[in-house]
């Protein structure tokens, strides 16, 4: 999670003495049944050893960290929106590729402001979706964190909504202190947004919301959908950066887990309805195996690409809470595993 923003008046929730009920911003729902497929119990990572997108030169807008990839494909071209950090400000940049491996940077495309809710620190860490011929990009900004929406026809020129589209919940809620790390999928004509929420105890867990238009969201009443791991687990100190897709008759999630030393790894979970999730065993957790990602792997973005599952992710060799990780972006294939994993 990177620090972010505040929600507009339409998202004011109804708080009753008995809890959160009778309010259009909260509801009980599940996702449509995923398409049937061959039985798979997990996915095995097959990463390239070297990063595919590296930091910019000293003084450039992405010179300190390059993280948070979000990839879509339009025609023969891959579009990668990513977060770049120069030591003071996070921004969103664009890179293009014809194979998903060799990327050409096109520069920064989103910066904080001018909307007052964004503040001056971040407009990044987002999720891009292609809807018809338009790119939709949900991103985080502001303090406390909130989620905004930008639109573009070409990936270079963007128009931002004036207000955030999702904000933290009411006093005492699991996401009271902010929402971040959006990841949006489209299923059955609706948008579903998986995101990080932080409470007043600074616990970071995962939730989901749904929308008809990508702007007005209804949060799941029973959030969070994934809790912290147990003592000593790779995700005992925080969850974030979910990536969700449907295949093999299930919904699958990759998510980042933080331990007490700020090492980050990527875990797997599955669900039959997109709401009730089960973690996979510890031997399915992905940790960096190269020098450049030896202490951090994070920020997965999954694309079903011509029968293959490809995941772009961030990595770093410094264990730190939010930035200055020496962040770069790698890529891997996810290979289905059909045999039962060891416990």
Order of alpha helices (4+ residues) and beta strands (2+ residues): beta-beta-beta-beta-beta-beta-beta-beta-beta-beta-beta-beta-beta-beta-beta-beta-beta-beta-beta-beta-beta
